C-alpha cells in the first residue's frame, strides 16, 4: 500500500498500469487478514514480521544485483515482496494479477529503463 500511496515511483506507476490500485490492495488485505485493531508504534522502529524483514533483505539483494549506485527504490521493495513466497504480500499481489512475468518485466524496466506495458 505504501508504494501506491507514494504514487510517483516507477513501481507505483507499474502497478497502476497493470490494474493494481490502492483500493484493490486494501480490500485484499482485509479479505486475507481481516481488520485489525489500531495500534501505535514509533515510525523510526516499525514492527516487522520475519517475512517482512526477509522481503526487505531481498529488496537489498535486488538493488545489489542491479549494480547501480543510489538508494533502494520502491521497485526493489516490490520485487522483494513478490519474492517472499507464500507471504500475505505475494498472495495479495498474485490475486490482483501480478505474476512472475510481471516481476521480470519490472526487473527489465529497472535494468534497462525500458518502458513497461500494461498487459
DSSP file (Angstrom, degrees, kcal/mol; ACC not computed):
  #  RESIDUE AA STRUCTURE BP1 BP2  ACC     N-H-->O    O-->H-N    N-H-->O    O-->H-N    TCO  KAPPA ALPHA  PHI   PSI    X-CA   Y-CA   Z-CA
    1    1 A X     >        0   0    0      0, 0.0     4,-2.6     0, 0.0     5,-0.2   0.000 360.0 360.0 360.0 -36.2    0.0    0.0    0.0
    2    2 A X  H  >  +     0   0    0      1,-0.2     4,-2.5     2,-0.2     5,-0.2   0.887 360.0  52.8 -61.2 -39.1    2.9    2.3    0.8
    3    3 A X  H  > S+     0   0    0      1,-0.2     4,-1.8     2,-0.2     6,-0.3   0.914 112.9  44.6 -62.0 -42.2    4.2    2.1   -2.8
    4    4 A X  H  4 S+     0   0    0      2,-0.2    -2,-0.2     1,-0.2    -1,-0.2   0.846 111.4  52.6 -72.5 -34.2    0.8    3.0   -4.2
    5    5 A X  H  < S+     0   0    0     -4,-2.6    -2,-0.2     1,-0.2    -1,-0.2   0.916 106.2  53.4 -66.6 -41.9    0.3    5.8   -1.6
    6    6 A X  H  < S+     0   0    0     -4,-2.5     2,-0.4    -5,-0.2    -2,-0.2   0.936  87.0 178.2 -58.5 -46.5    3.7    7.3   -2.6
    7    7 A X     <  +     0   0    0     -4,-1.8    -1,-0.1    -5,-0.2    -3,-0.1   0.095  51.5  75.4  79.0 -21.4    2.3    7.2   -6.2
    8    8 A X        +     0   0    0     -2,-0.4    -1,-0.2    -5,-0.1    -4,-0.1   0.579  69.4 100.7-104.1  -9.4    5.1    8.7   -8.2
    9    9 A X  S  > S-     0   0    0     -6,-0.3     4,-2.4     1,-0.1     5,-0.2  -0.247  83.3-112.0 -73.9 162.6    7.7    5.9   -8.3
   10   10 A X  H  > S+     0   0    0      1,-0.2     4,-2.7     2,-0.2     5,-0.2   0.878 119.2  54.8 -58.7 -38.1    8.2    3.5  -11.2
   11   11 A X  H  > S+     0   0    0      2,-0.2     4,-2.6     1,-0.2    -1,-0.2   0.919 108.1  47.5 -63.9 -43.6    6.8    0.7   -9.1
   12   12 A X  H  > S+     0   0    0      2,-0.2     4,-2.5     1,-0.2    -2,-0.2   0.922 114.3  46.7 -63.6 -43.7    3.6    2.7   -8.3
   13   13 A X  H  X S+     0   0    0     -4,-2.4     4,-2.5     2,-0.2    -2,-0.2   0.897 111.9  51.6 -64.6 -39.7    3.1    3.5  -12.0
   14   14 A X  H  X S+     0   0    0     -4,-2.7     4,-1.0    -5,-0.2    -2,-0.2   0.928 110.8  47.7 -62.4 -46.3    3.8   -0.1  -13.0
   15   15 A X  H ><>S+     0   0    0     -4,-2.6     5,-2.8     1,-0.2     3,-0.7   0.944 113.8  46.3 -61.0 -48.8    1.2   -1.4  -10.5
   16   16 A X  H ><5S+     0   0    0     -4,-2.5     3,-2.0     1,-0.3    -1,-0.2   0.894 108.1  56.2 -63.1 -38.8   -1.4    1.1  -11.6
   17   17 A X  H 3<5S+     0   0    0     -4,-2.5    -1,-0.3     1,-0.3    -2,-0.2   0.754 108.6  49.6 -63.3 -22.3   -0.7    0.3  -15.3
   18   18 A X  T <<5S-     0   0    0     -4,-1.0    -1,-0.3    -3,-0.7    -2,-0.2   0.127 125.7-101.4-104.1  19.5   -1.4   -3.3  -14.5
   19   19 A X  T < 5S+     0   0    0     -3,-2.0     2,-0.8     1,-0.2    -3,-0.2   0.598  79.0 133.9  78.9  12.9   -4.7   -2.6  -12.7
   20   20 A X      < +     0   0    0     -5,-2.8     2,-0.2    -6,-0.2    -1,-0.2  -0.857  31.9 175.3-100.5 109.8   -3.4   -2.9   -9.2
   21   21 A X     >  -     0   0    0     -2,-0.8     4,-2.4    -3,-0.1     5,-0.2  -0.656  44.7-108.3-112.8 165.6   -4.7    0.1   -7.2
   22   22 A X  H  > S+     0   0    0     -2,-0.2     4,-2.8     1,-0.2     5,-0.2   0.914 119.0  50.0 -55.5 -46.2   -4.6    1.2   -3.6
   23   23 A X  H  > S+     0   0    0      1,-0.2     4,-2.1     2,-0.2    -1,-0.2   0.870 110.3  49.1 -67.2 -37.0   -8.2    0.4   -3.0
   24   24 A X  H  > S+     0   0    0      2,-0.2     4,-2.3     1,-0.2    -1,-0.2   0.916 113.0  47.5 -66.9 -42.4   -7.9   -3.1   -4.5
   25   25 A X  H  X S+     0   0    0     -4,-2.4     4,-2.4     2,-0.2    -2,-0.2   0.931 110.8  51.8 -64.0 -44.9   -4.9   -3.8   -2.3
   26   26 A X  H  X S+     0   0    0     -4,-2.8     4,-2.1     1,-0.2    -1,-0.2   0.915 110.8  48.0 -58.5 -43.3   -6.6   -2.5    0.8
   27   27 A X  H  X S+     0   0    0     -4,-2.1     4,-2.7     1,-0.2    -1,-0.2   0.907 110.6  51.0 -65.5 -40.9   -9.7   -4.7    0.1
   28   28 A X  H  X S+     0   0    0     -4,-2.3     4,-2.6     2,-0.2     5,-0.3   0.873 108.0  53.4 -64.5 -36.3   -7.5   -7.8   -0.5
   29   29 A X  H  X>S+     0   0    0     -4,-2.4     4,-3.3     2,-0.2     5,-0.7   0.938 111.4  45.1 -62.3 -46.4   -5.7   -7.1    2.8
   30   30 A X  H  X5S+     0   0    0     -4,-2.1     4,-1.6     3,-0.2    -2,-0.2   0.919 114.8  48.5 -63.2 -43.3   -9.0   -7.0    4.7
   31   31 A X  H  <5S+     0   0    0     -4,-2.7    -2,-0.2     1,-0.2    -1,-0.2   0.892 121.0  35.8 -64.2 -39.3  -10.2  -10.2    2.8
   32   32 A X  H  <5S+     0   0    0     -4,-2.6    -2,-0.2    -5,-0.2    -3,-0.2   0.909 136.4  16.3 -81.6 -44.5   -7.0  -12.1    3.6
   33   33 A X  H  <5S-     0   0    0     -4,-3.3    -3,-0.2    -5,-0.3    -2,-0.2   0.600  96.9-133.5-109.3 -14.8   -6.0  -10.8    7.0
   34   34 A X     << -     0   0    0     -4,-1.6     2,-0.3    -5,-0.7    -1,-0.2  -0.127  41.5 -52.6  81.8 173.3   -9.2   -9.2    8.4
   35   35 A X        -     0   0    0     -5,-0.1     2,-0.3    -4,-0.1    -5,-0.0  -0.638  58.1-155.1 -84.9 144.3   -9.4   -5.9   10.1
   36   36 A X        -     0   0    0     -2,-0.3     2,-0.2     1,-0.0    -2,-0.0  -0.757  22.5 -98.1-115.7 164.4   -7.1   -5.3   13.0
   37   37 A X        -     0   0    0     -2,-0.3     2,-0.2     1,-0.1    -1,-0.0  -0.526  47.4-105.8 -73.4 147.7   -7.3   -3.0   16.0
   38   38 A X        +     0   0    0     -2,-0.2     2,-0.3     2,-0.0    -1,-0.1  -0.523  43.9 175.5 -73.3 142.2   -5.3    0.2   15.6
   39   39 A X        -     0   0    0     -2,-0.2     2,-0.4    -3,-0.0    -3,-0.0  -0.973  22.1-129.1-143.1 159.3   -2.1    0.3   17.5
   40   40 A X        +     0   0    0     -2,-0.3     2,-0.3     3,-0.0    -2,-0.0  -0.851  27.7 165.9-113.4 144.7    0.7    2.9   17.6
   41   41 A X        -     0   0    0     -2,-0.4     2,-0.3     6,-0.0     5,-0.1  -0.954  45.2 -82.4-148.4 165.2    4.4    2.4   17.2
   42   42 A X    >   -     0   0    0      3,-0.3     3,-1.0    -2,-0.3     5,-0.0  -0.542  29.6-142.0 -71.2 129.2    7.4    4.5   16.6
   43   43 A X  G >  S+     0   0    0     -2,-0.3     3,-0.5     1,-0.3    -1,-0.1   0.763 102.5  58.9 -64.0 -22.5    7.9    5.4   12.9
   44   44 A X  G 3  S+     0   0    0      1,-0.2    -1,-0.3    -3,-0.0     2,-0.1   0.760 118.6  28.3 -74.8 -23.5   11.7    5.0   13.4
   45   45 A X  G <  S-     0   0    0     -3,-1.0    -3,-0.3     2,-0.0    -1,-0.2  -0.502  78.2-179.7-137.5  65.5   11.2    1.4   14.5
   46   46 A X    <   -     0   0    0     -3,-0.5     2,-0.2    -5,-0.1    -3,-0.1  -0.385  38.9-102.9 -67.3 146.5    8.1   -0.1   12.9
   47   47 A X        -     0   0    0     -2,-0.0     2,-0.4     1,-0.0    -1,-0.1  -0.509  40.8-164.5 -70.4 133.9    7.4   -3.7   13.9
   48   48 A X        -     0   0    0     -2,-0.2     2,-0.1    -3,-0.1    -1,-0.0  -0.964  13.0-136.7-121.2 136.0    8.4   -6.1   11.1
   49   49 A X     >  -     0   0    0     -2,-0.4     4,-2.3     1,-0.1     5,-0.2  -0.367  35.1-104.8 -74.9 167.5    7.4   -9.7   10.8
   50   50 A X  H  > S+     0   0    0      1,-0.2     4,-2.4     2,-0.2     5,-0.2   0.899 124.1  52.2 -60.8 -39.7   10.1  -12.2    9.8
   51   51 A X  H  > S+     0   0    0      2,-0.2     4,-2.3     1,-0.2    -1,-0.2   0.903 108.7  49.9 -63.2 -40.9    8.5  -12.3    6.3
   52   52 A X  H  > S+     0   0    0      2,-0.2     4,-2.1     1,-0.2    -2,-0.2   0.908 110.7  49.5 -65.2 -41.1    8.6   -8.5    6.0
   53   53 A X  H  X S+     0   0    0     -4,-2.3     4,-2.3     1,-0.2    -2,-0.2   0.909 111.1  49.3 -64.4 -41.2   12.3   -8.5    7.1
   54   54 A X  H  X S+     0   0    0     -4,-2.4     4,-2.4     2,-0.2    -2,-0.2   0.894 108.8  53.3 -64.2 -38.6   13.1  -11.2    4.5
   55   55 A X  H  X S+     0   0    0     -4,-2.3     4,-1.8     2,-0.2    -2,-0.2   0.905 110.1  47.4 -63.2 -40.8   11.3   -9.2    1.8
   56   56 A X  H  X S+     0   0    0     -4,-2.1     4,-1.9     2,-0.2    -1,-0.2   0.892 110.2  52.4 -66.8 -38.5   13.4   -6.1    2.7
   57   57 A X  H  X S+     0   0    0     -4,-2.3     4,-2.0     1,-0.2    -2,-0.2   0.898 109.7  49.4 -61.8 -39.3   16.6   -8.2    2.6
   58   58 A X  H  X S+     0   0    0     -4,-2.4     4,-2.5     2,-0.2    -1,-0.2   0.836 105.9  56.8 -69.6 -31.9   15.6   -9.4   -0.8
   59   59 A X  H  X S+     0   0    0     -4,-1.8     4,-2.1     2,-0.2    -1,-0.2   0.904 106.9  49.4 -62.8 -40.4   15.0   -5.8   -1.9
   60   60 A X  H  X S+     0   0    0     -4,-1.9     4,-2.5     2,-0.2    -2,-0.2   0.912 109.8  51.3 -63.8 -42.5   18.6   -5.1   -0.9
   61   61 A X  H  X S+     0   0    0     -4,-2.0     4,-2.4     1,-0.2    -2,-0.2   0.910 108.7  51.2 -60.4 -42.8   19.7   -8.1   -2.9
   62   62 A X  H  X S+     0   0    0     -4,-2.5     4,-1.4     1,-0.2    -1,-0.2   0.905 110.5  49.5 -60.8 -41.3   17.8   -6.9   -6.0
   63   63 A X  H  X S+     0   0    0     -4,-2.1     4,-0.9     1,-0.2     5,-0.5   0.927 111.2  48.3 -63.3 -45.4   19.4   -3.5   -5.6
   64   64 A X  H >< S+     0   0    0     -4,-2.5     3,-0.6     1,-0.2    -2,-0.2   0.871 108.1  55.4 -64.7 -36.8   22.9   -5.0   -5.4
   65   65 A X  H 3< S+     0   0    0     -4,-2.4    -1,-0.2     1,-0.2    -2,-0.2   0.834 100.4  60.2 -63.4 -32.1   22.2   -7.2   -8.4
   66   66 A X  H 3< S-     0   0    0     -4,-1.4    -1,-0.2    -3,-0.3    -2,-0.2   0.797  93.4-147.1 -68.7 -27.2   21.4   -4.1  -10.5
   67   67 A X    <<  +     0   0    0     -4,-0.9     2,-0.2    -3,-0.6    -3,-0.1   0.468  50.3 134.8  75.4   0.3   24.9   -2.7   -9.9
   68   68 A X        -     0   0    0     -5,-0.5    -1,-0.3     1,-0.1     2,-0.1  -0.484  55.1-122.3 -81.2 152.1   23.6    0.8   -9.9
   69   69 A X        +     0   0    0     -2,-0.2     2,-0.2    -3,-0.1    -1,-0.1  -0.447  68.8  52.8 -80.3 165.0   24.6    3.4   -7.3
   70   70 A X  S    S-     0   0    0     -2,-0.1     2,-0.1     2,-0.0     3,-0.0  -0.639  86.6 -28.2 110.9-165.2   21.9    5.1   -5.2
   71   71 A X        -     0   0    0     -2,-0.2     2,-0.4     1,-0.1    -3,-0.0  -0.357  60.8 -94.9 -90.7 163.9   19.1    4.1   -3.0
   72   72 A X        -     0   0    0     -2,-0.1     2,-0.2     3,-0.0    -1,-0.1  -0.668  49.8-149.3 -73.0 130.8   16.8    1.1   -2.8
   73   73 A X     >  -     0   0    0     -2,-0.4     4,-1.9   -14,-0.1     3,-0.4  -0.525  27.6-103.1-101.1 167.4   13.7    2.1   -4.7
   74   74 A X  H  > S+     0   0    0      1,-0.2     4,-2.8     2,-0.2     5,-0.2   0.822 122.0  61.8 -56.4 -30.0   10.1    1.1   -4.4
   75   75 A X  H  > S+     0   0    0      2,-0.2     4,-2.2     1,-0.2    -1,-0.2   0.909 103.3  48.0 -63.2 -41.1   10.6   -1.2   -7.4
   76   76 A X  H  > S+     0   0    0     -3,-0.4     4,-2.2     2,-0.2    -1,-0.2   0.901 112.1  49.6 -64.3 -40.2   13.3   -3.1   -5.4
   77   77 A X  H  X S+     0   0    0     -4,-1.9     4,-2.7     2,-0.2    -2,-0.2   0.911 108.9  52.3 -65.4 -41.8   10.9   -3.4   -2.5
   78   78 A X  H  X S+     0   0    0     -4,-2.8     4,-2.4     1,-0.2    -2,-0.2   0.921 110.6  47.6 -60.0 -44.2    8.1   -4.6   -4.8
   79   79 A X  H  X S+     0   0    0     -4,-2.2     4,-2.0     2,-0.2    -1,-0.2   0.874 110.8  52.4 -65.2 -36.5   10.4   -7.3   -6.1
   80   80 A X  H  X S+     0   0    0     -4,-2.2     4,-0.7     2,-0.2    -2,-0.2   0.914 110.0  48.0 -63.5 -42.9   11.4   -8.2   -2.6
   81   81 A X  H >< S+     0   0    0     -4,-2.7     3,-0.9     1,-0.2     9,-0.3   0.921 112.1  49.9 -61.9 -44.0    7.7   -8.5   -1.6
   82   82 A X  H 3< S+     0   0    0     -4,-2.4    -1,-0.2     1,-0.2    -2,-0.2   0.869 107.1  54.5 -63.7 -36.9    7.0  -10.7   -4.6
   83   83 A X  H 3< S+     0   0    0     -4,-2.0     2,-1.6    -5,-0.2    -1,-0.2   0.624  81.3  95.1 -77.0 -11.3    9.9  -13.0   -3.9
   84   84 A X  S X< S-     0   0    0     -3,-0.9     3,-1.7    -4,-0.7     6,-0.4  -0.624  79.9-139.3 -83.3  89.0    8.7  -13.8   -0.4
   85   85 A X  T 3  S+     0   0    0     -2,-1.6     3,-0.1     1,-0.3    -2,-0.1  -0.142  74.8   3.9 -55.4 135.6    6.9  -17.0   -1.2
   86   86 A X  T 3  S+     0   0    0      1,-0.2    -1,-0.3     2,-0.1     2,-0.1   0.633  94.5 138.5  64.6  17.7    3.5  -17.6    0.5
   87   87 A X    <>  -     0   0    0     -3,-1.7     4,-2.5    -6,-0.2    -1,-0.2  -0.482  68.5-112.4 -84.3 163.4    3.6  -14.2    2.2
   88   88 A X  H  > S+     0   0    0      1,-0.2     4,-2.5     2,-0.2     5,-0.2   0.903 118.1  54.2 -60.2 -40.7    0.5  -12.1    2.5
   89   89 A X  H  > S+     0   0    0      1,-0.2     4,-2.5     2,-0.2    -1,-0.2   0.926 109.9  45.1 -60.7 -45.9    2.1   -9.5    0.2
   90   90 A X  H  > S+     0   0    0     -6,-0.4     4,-2.8    -9,-0.3    -1,-0.2   0.915 112.9  50.9 -65.9 -41.8    2.8  -12.1   -2.5
   91   91 A X  H  X S+     0   0    0     -4,-2.5     4,-2.4     2,-0.2    -2,-0.2   0.900 111.6  47.8 -62.8 -39.9   -0.7  -13.6   -2.2
   92   92 A X  H  X S+     0   0    0     -4,-2.5     4,-1.6     2,-0.2    -2,-0.2   0.940 113.3  47.0 -66.5 -46.8   -2.3  -10.2   -2.5
   93   93 A X  H  <>S+     0   0    0     -4,-2.5     5,-2.8    -5,-0.2    -2,-0.2   0.914 113.1  49.8 -59.6 -42.7   -0.3   -9.2   -5.5
   94   94 A X  H ><5S+     0   0    0     -4,-2.8     3,-1.7     1,-0.2    -1,-0.2   0.911 107.5  53.2 -63.4 -43.1   -1.0  -12.6   -7.1
   95   95 A X  H 3<5S+     0   0    0     -4,-2.4    -1,-0.2     1,-0.3    -2,-0.2   0.839 108.8  51.4 -59.9 -33.1   -4.7  -12.2   -6.5
   96   96 A X  T 3<5S-     0   0    0     -4,-1.6    -1,-0.3    -5,-0.1    -2,-0.2   0.327 129.9 -92.7 -91.0   7.9   -4.6   -8.8   -8.2
   97   97 A X  T < 5S+     0   0    0     -3,-1.7     2,-0.3     1,-0.3    -3,-0.2   0.478  74.8 143.5 102.4   2.3   -2.8  -10.2  -11.3
   98   98 A X      < +     0   0    0     -5,-2.8    -1,-0.3    -6,-0.2     2,-0.2  -0.603  27.0 175.1 -75.3 136.3    0.9   -9.7  -10.5
   99   99 A X     >  -     0   0    0     -2,-0.3     4,-2.1     1,-0.1     5,-0.1  -0.774  49.6 -96.2-133.4 174.0    2.9  -12.7  -11.9
  100  100 A X  H  > S+     0   0    0     -2,-0.2     4,-2.4     1,-0.2     5,-0.2   0.869 125.7  56.4 -60.1 -36.0    6.5  -13.9  -12.3
  101  101 A X  H  > S+     0   0    0      1,-0.2     4,-2.2     2,-0.2    -1,-0.2   0.912 106.6  48.1 -61.9 -42.4    6.2  -12.5  -15.9
  102  102 A X  H  > S+     0   0    0      2,-0.2     4,-2.3     1,-0.2    -1,-0.2   0.881 109.6  53.3 -66.1 -37.3    5.3   -9.0  -14.5
  103  103 A X  H  X S+     0   0    0     -4,-2.1     4,-2.3     2,-0.2    -2,-0.2   0.916 109.7  47.9 -63.1 -42.5    8.2   -9.3  -12.0
  104  104 A X  H  X S+     0   0    0     -4,-2.4     4,-2.6     2,-0.2    -2,-0.2   0.893 109.9  52.9 -64.1 -39.2   10.6  -10.0  -14.9
  105  105 A X  H  X S+     0   0    0     -4,-2.2     4,-2.0     1,-0.2    -2,-0.2   0.905 109.7  48.6 -61.5 -41.3    9.1   -7.1  -16.8
  106  106 A X  H  X S+     0   0    0     -4,-2.3     4,-2.4     2,-0.2    -2,-0.2   0.893 109.3  52.4 -66.4 -40.3    9.7   -4.8  -13.8
  107  107 A X  H  X S+     0   0    0     -4,-2.3     4,-3.1     2,-0.2     5,-0.2   0.928 110.1  48.9 -60.0 -45.3   13.3   -6.1  -13.5
  108  108 A X  H  X S+     0   0    0     -4,-2.6     4,-2.9     1,-0.2     6,-0.7   0.888 109.7  52.4 -61.4 -38.8   13.9   -5.3  -17.2
  109  109 A X  H  X S+     0   0    0     -4,-2.0     4,-1.7     2,-0.2    -1,-0.2   0.912 113.3  43.7 -63.4 -42.7   12.4   -1.8  -16.6
  110  110 A X  H  < S+     0   0    0     -4,-2.4    -2,-0.2     2,-0.2    -1,-0.2   0.950 119.1  42.8 -65.5 -49.3   14.8   -1.2  -13.7
  111  111 A X  H  < S+     0   0    0     -4,-3.1    -2,-0.2     1,-0.2    -3,-0.2   0.876 131.2  20.6 -67.8 -40.2   17.8   -2.6  -15.5
  112  112 A X  H  < S-     0   0    0     -4,-2.9    -3,-0.2    -5,-0.2    -1,-0.2   0.536  92.3-125.0-110.7  -8.6   17.3   -1.0  -18.9
  113  113 A X     <  +     0   0    0     -4,-1.7    -4,-0.2    -5,-0.4    -3,-0.1   0.722  56.1 160.5  68.5  18.9   15.0    1.9  -18.2
  114  114 A X        -     0   0    0     -6,-0.7    -1,-0.2     1,-0.1     2,-0.2  -0.341  46.5-100.0 -73.8 154.4   12.7    0.4  -20.8
  115  115 A X        -     0   0    0     -3,-0.1     2,-0.3     1,-0.1    -1,-0.1  -0.481  37.2-135.5 -71.2 143.8    9.0    1.3  -21.0
  116  116 A X        -     0   0    0     -2,-0.2     2,-0.2    -3,-0.1    -1,-0.1  -0.681  12.2-131.6 -99.6 157.3    6.7   -1.2  -19.4
  117  117 A X        -     0   0    0     -2,-0.3  -100,-0.0     1,-0.0    -1,-0.0  -0.555  11.8-129.7-101.0 169.7    3.4   -2.4  -20.9
  118  118 A X              0   0    0     -2,-0.2    -1,-0.0     1,-0.2    -2,-0.0  -0.139 360.0 360.0-108.5  36.4    0.0   -2.6  -19.3
  119  119 A X              0   0    0    -17,-0.0    -1,-0.2  -101,-0.0  -101,-0.1   0.495 360.0 360.0 -64.7 360.0   -0.5   -6.2  -20.4
